[in-house]
Amino acid sequence: MLENQKVYEIIKSIQSKKISVKEVIEFYIGRIEKYNPKLNAIVLLKETEKILEEAKKKDNQIDKNKPLFGLPLAIKDLSDVVGFQTTYGFEGYKDYFPKKNSLFVDKLIENGAIIIGKTNTAELGIGGHTTNRLFGPTSNVYDLSKSAGGSSGGASSAVAAQLVPFADGTDQMGSCRNPAAFSNLYGYRPTPGVIASSRSDNQKNIPILTTPGFLSRTPDEMTIILDSVTGKNISDPYSFDLNNSFESFQLTDTEFKNIKIGWLSDMNGNYMFENDILEICENKLKKLNEYRLKIDFLKPNINSHDLWDTWLTLRSKSIFMDIASMNIKDINKTTYQAIWEYNKGKTIKKNDIDTALEKRKKFINDINQIFKDYDFLALPSSQVFPFDKDLNYPEKINNFILDTYHKWIEVFILSSLLELPTITMPIGFNKNNMPIGIQIIGKKNDDLKVLAFAKKYEQIFNYSKIKPKLN
C-alpha cells in the first residue's frame, strides 16, 4: 500500500492516525531487508528492535506540528549522528563515534524524524563514485552492476528503492546532482547558507565549496524536508533565512511560460560527453519549448580552462586542509583520489589562492551578466552514463583519455564555484535503460524559484512514476 503513496500522503495518514508510525517503519524496514543486501545503500543500521521502540513512543505522542514526524531517515556517512559511527568510508575511522550531531541532523530530529542508519559514500567523500574499502560499492537501482554515482550514491539508491522517503547528501562536485541523475531522481544543491552547516575556521579564506543537499523522488517531497532544515542558525555565520517556504512558493502558469533558459550544452565544445547525452537533454528542452518557455543555445563568454584551473586550486587546497585536520598518519593509506588532492593541495600557496579568487570574481561578474537575460541556465547532469561499479572512476569518455580522476564530473563545477542553487531533474533513459538528468541552475539565493520550476516540470513529465524493477 505505502509503496504507491507520496511522502506527504504518508505524513497525512500518520497525523490522522489512519496508519501508525510503527506500520510506516515496518514498511521501510521490510524494503531495507529485501533490497539493501544487493544495493549496499545503507551501511550502518540501528537494530530493528530499537527502531520499533522509537516508533511506538511516537505513536503515543503524535505531533502534527512536526513535518517529518515518524519518518525514517538514513544520513550520509560524512555527517555526524550521535549513536552511529561517522566512518567517511575509511578504515581509520571505523570506530569513530561523534559526540554531537551535524546541525541539519539536529533539525531533522527536532522535526520528528527517526534516524535509522547511515548511507554509503565515496571514501572520504572524494570522487563521483560511491565506493570505499570499508563497505564496498553501492549498486545502481537500474542495473546492479553499475555505479550509483557519488559521493551520495548510498542516498540515491536508498531513495530510488524506497528504503527511505528522501535523503540528505553533501554536494561539492555534484555529489547530490550526479547520483540523482544516475537514479531518475531530483538532486538539489542549494545556495551555501540555505542549510546551516558547521564551518571549519581553517578554511576561512576559501569560498564555501560544499553544502548539504537532498535527493527525492519529486520536488514536492523535497520541499517537505528542505523546509525542516533551512534557516539562519547561530552556529553558522553564513546561514540565512529565505523569504518564503519551499512548499508554499509556486510559479503560476503564466510565470512558468515566461521562463527563459540558457542552454550551455558542451560549454563551447570544451566539455566532453558520452554519445546521446546532449541529444537526450536537447530533446527534453524542445519539449519544454512546446510549453512556450524560451530556450536559447548559448555560447558563454566563460573560459572553461580557467574555470577548471580555479576550481582545482580551491578544491585541492580545501581537501588538503580537511585531510590534514583528520590526523591521518599515512596519506598513502588513503585512496588514489585523496592522495592526488592532498599532494596537489600541499603545493598551493597564498598567491595561488589569491589568483584563483580574482578569477572567481570575474566568473561571478560574467555569470551575472548572463543572468540579466535568463531565469535559469542548463547543463547536463553527467558527462557519462552509469559505469561499471568495480571501476574507481571513468578513465575515458568515448575514446578520449581523461587527464584527471574527476574530469568526467567537470560539468558540476560552475554551480559549485559560483555558489549557484542547482537542481538535477530526470530527463529520460538511454537505449540500455540507464537514466540521465539535466541541471537547472538559478541565480545565487534564487533557491525558491529553482524548486518551484522543478515542481512544474514534474507535474508535466511525471518522472517519479517510473520506478526501477527491483528483484
N, C-alpha and C positions, 0 to 999 in steps of 0.2 A: 504493500500500500504506500509506504513512505517513499519508495523508490521513484515514484512518478510525481511526487509533490515538490513544489518550490519551497525554498527555505522559509520564506515568510508565511507560507501556509502551515508549515510545521510549527512555527512560533505561535501563530494564532490558535492552533489546536492545543498547544501546551497551556496557553494563557486561559483558554476557555475550558480547560480540563477535559477536552474530548479525547486526549491522549496523555499518558503520563510521561514524565521525564524518563522514568525507568524504561518505558517501552521505546522511546526515541534512542536512548543509549544502547539498548539491546539490538535495535536495528543496525546501528553503525558498527557496534562490536561484531555482530554477525558477519557483516561485509568485510571487516578487517580480517577476521579469522579465515574467511573464504578466499579472499583475493590478495591480501598483503604478502603471503609467503612467496607468490610469484612476482609481485611488483617490487617488493622491498622499498616501499614508500615510507612507512612508519618504522623507525629503527629502535626506538625506545618506547615502551608501552607500560603504563601502570597496570597493576594486577586487576583483572576484571572485577573481582570481589570488591576492591576498594572503589572502583569507578561506580559500581552499582550502589554502594553505600552512600556515596555523594549524591547520586541521582535520587535515592529515597528521601534524603534530607531535603532536597529541593522540592520534591512532591508535597512536602509538609509545609512549604513556605513559598508558594507561587508569588512571584513579584512581577507584575505587568509593566513596571517602570524600567525593567532591565531587558533591553532588546535581545540580548544573547542568552537569556535565561534558559538553562537546561541543555544548551547545545554543546556537543563535544568538539574540542579543537586540539590539534597537534601543532606544536611550534617548531619552526625550523631550527635545526641543531647548531645554529650560530647565535641564537638568542637564549637568554637565561630564564629558567623556570625553577624556583625552589622545589627541591624534591626530585629533580631529574639532573643527570649529568649534562653539561654542555661540552661535547667532545670535539666539535668542529670537524668530525670525521677523522680525527688524528689520534693515533695510538697513544701519544704522550699525554693526552687529556682525557683518556677514557674513564678516569676516576675523579674527574674534577666536578664537584658539586657547588654551584654558586650559592651565595648567602642571601641574594636578593634578586627579584625579578627584573627583567628589562622593563622599561617604562610602559611600553604598549601592552605588555603581558599583564601588568597590574590593571590596566584599563579593561582588558578583556574579562578578567576575573571579577572586577567591580561591576561589570555589566552582565554577570550571570553565567559566563561560560564555564564549562568543566574542562580543565586541561588534562588530556588523557595520555599524551606522549609527545615525542619529537619526530620530525620528518627529516629524511636524509638530505645531505648536502654534498657539494664538491668538497674535497679535503681542504680545510682551512678556508673554504668559501672561494677558492681561486679557480677560475675556469668555467666554461659554459656547459660542462657535462657533469651530472651528478654521479660521481663515483669516488670511493675512498678505500683505503686499505683496512679500515676498521670494520665497515659494514658491507662494502662491495657496491656495485652499481644499482641504480634504480631503473626499472624497465618502463618502457613506453606502453601506455594502455592500448594503443592501436597495433602494436607489434612488440611482443615481449623481448625480441632480440635487439630492439633499437633503444637508443638513448631517450631519456625523458627531458633532455636539455638540462640547464642548470644556471646558477647553482641551486635553485629552488626546485629541482626536479622531484624530490620527495613530496613536496607540497602539491605540485601539478598532478602527479599520478594519484595522490590521495584524493584530490578534489574530483578529478575526472572519473575515478572509480567509485565515487560517493562513499569513501571511507570516512570523510568528514564533510561538513556542509560547505565550507570555504577554508582558506588557509593563508597564513602570512608567508612572506618571503622577505629577503633583503635584495635590493637591486643596486648594483654598481654598474656593471657592464651587461645589462639585460637580464639579470638573474631572476626577475619575475616575468619579464616580457618573452624571453626565449622559451622557457618551459611552457608558458601558456600557449604559444604558437604551436609547439610540438604536441599539444594535448587538446586542441579545439576548445580552448578556454579564453577567458578575459584575464589579462595580467596587467596590473597597474603600478606604475612608478609615479608617486606624487612629487610635487614641488618639495624640496627639502624643507622641513619645518612644519608641514601639514600634519605629520605624525611625529610627535616628540620622540627623541632618541637620546641616549647617553652619548656625550661627546668627549673625545679624548683631548686633553689640554696640549698634548704633544703635536697635534695637527692643526693648531690654530691658524697657521699661515697657509694652509691648503684648503681650497674650496671643499664644500661638502659633496663628496662623490657618491656616497652610499646612503640610501634611505630605506626604511621599512616600506613594504608594499604588500599587495594582496592578490590572490588568484581566486576566481569564482566561475561558476557556470554561466551566470548572467550579470549584467551591470546592476540590475535592481537588487540582486542578492549581495553584490559587493557593497552597495551603499549602506546596507544594514551594519556590516562590520566596520566600515570606514567611519560612520557616524559615532561608533562606540569608542574610537581611539583617537580621533582628531582633536585639535585644540591646543591652546597655549598651556605649557607646563613649566613651572618654576625651575625645574631641573634641567631644562633645555632652553638656553637663551635665544636660540634660533626659531623656536616654535611660535606659532601664531594661530589666531582664531580666524576661521572663514566667516563670511557674512551671511551664510545660509547653511542648511544641512544638505548633504548629498542626496538624501531621499526626497526632499521637498523640491529641489531645484530641477526645473524642467525646461525644455525647449518647446515652444509652440510649433505647430506645423509650419506656420509662416516663417518663423525664425530658422527652422531646420532647412527649409527650401532655399533660404538666402545664404546658407553657409558657403564659404569659399575655401577650397582646399588646394594647397600647392603640392603637387606630386614630385618628390625629389628623385624618384627612380634609382639610378645607379650613381648618383652624385657626379654627373658629367663624365660617366664612364670609368670612374675611379673605384667603385665598389664591384666586386665580383659576386655572381650568384649562380647557383646550380640552374640548369635548364628548367624552364617552366615557372619559376618563382615570380619573375617580373610579369609574365603573361597572366598568371592567376590573379595577381594583385591588380593589374590594369583592367582585367575583365570585371572585377568587383567594383572598381572605380567607375567603369562605364555604367554598371547597374545603378550606382548612386546618382550618376548623371541623369538617369531617367526620372529621378525624383526632383529634377531641376536644380540640384546642387551644382555649383560651378567648380569644375575640376580643371586645373591648369598644369601642364607639364613644365616644370621649372628647371632652369639651368642656373643654380645658385652661384653667387659670387663669393664662394667659400673655398679656400684652398684645402682640399681634403688631406693632403700630405702634411701640412702644418697642423691641421686639426688632430691628426693621428699622433704626430710628434709631441704636441702639447699634452694630449691625453696620456701617452706613455710616461712622460716626465712626472706628471702629478700622480698618476695611479701607482707607478712603481715606488715613488717616494712614500706614498701613503701606506702601501702594503709593507714596505720595508720597516716602517715605524711600528706598524701593527705587530709584525712578527717579532721585532726586537722587544716589544713590551711583553710578549708571551714567555720570555726567558727560555726559548728553545735552545738547548745547549749545542746541538749539532744540526745546523741548517741542512746538511746533506742527508739527514734522515727524513726530510720532508719530500714533497713531490717535485718533479721537474719544473712545473709551473711556479711553485713557491720559490724554488731556488733561482729561477730566471728573474722573477720580480725582485727578490732580495738582493741579488748581485747587481742588478741594474740600479735599484733604488739606493744602494750603498754608495754609488759613484756620483749621485746627483747632488750638486752644491747649491748654495743660496742663489747664485747668479742664474743657474738653470731654472730654478723656481720662479725667480723674478721675470725672466724672459717668457716663461710659459704663461704667467699671469697676465703679462702685457698682451700676448697673443690672444688669450682668452677674452680680454676686454674688447678686442677688435671683433672677435667672433660674435660676442653678445650684441655689439652695435650692428653687425651685418644681419644677424637673425632678426633683430628688432625692426630693421628696415623692411625685411620681407614680410613680417607680421603686420605691417601697416596696410597691406593689401589682402591678407588672408587670415581667416579664423584659425585654421589648422594647417600643419604640414603633414605629409605622409611618407613613410618609408616601409619597405618590407620588414617583417619581424624576425627574419633569419636569412642568412645567405646560403644555407644548406637545408635539406630535408633531414629528418631524424636519421642518424647514422648508427652503425654497429656499436652497441653499448660496451663492447670489450675494447674499443679504441680509447686512448686517453683524450684524443681530440682529432678533428679532421686535419689531415696534413695537406690536402689539396682541394681546390674547387674546380670541378671538371678536370682538366689536365694541368692546371696551374698549381705549382708547388707553393704553399704559403710560407712566408719567412718568419712567422712567429706562431706560438701556440694558440693565440687568440685573434688572429686576423680574420677568422671566419665569423666573429661577432663584432666586427668593426661598425656595423650598421647601427649599433646602440649608443655610440659614444656622443653623438650630437646632443641628445637629450640629457645625458648624464653630466657632460662637461658644462652645459649652459643652464642647468637646473630647470629644465622644461618638463611639465607634467605630461605623461605619455601613457596611453593605454594600448595594449595589443588586443586586437579584435580578430576572431576567426574569419577566414575568407574562403576556405574550401580545402580540397584534398587533391593530391596528385594521382597519377594512374595506378600507383601502388597503395592507394588509400591512406597515405600519410598526410597529416594536417599541416597547414601553414597559416600564418596570420599577417596582419598589417598593423603598423604603428600609426596611431593618430596622435600628433604632437601639438600641444597647446602652448600659449604664451605663459610665461612664468606667473604663477599664482592663479591661473585660469582653470584650476582643477575642477570646479563645479561644472563648467561648460564642457570640459572633456568628458566627464562621466555622463552628463546629460545627452551629449551626442551619441555616446555608446548605447544608452538606453533606447534611443530612437532606432539606431542601427539594428539592435537585437529584435525590436518589435517588427521590423521589416523582414529580416532574414532568418530569425529563429534558429540560430546555430546550436542553441542549448538542447534542441530536440534530437540532435544527432549524438548518439551515445556509443561508446566502444562496445564491441561484442566480447565480453569477458567470459572465460570458462573456469 
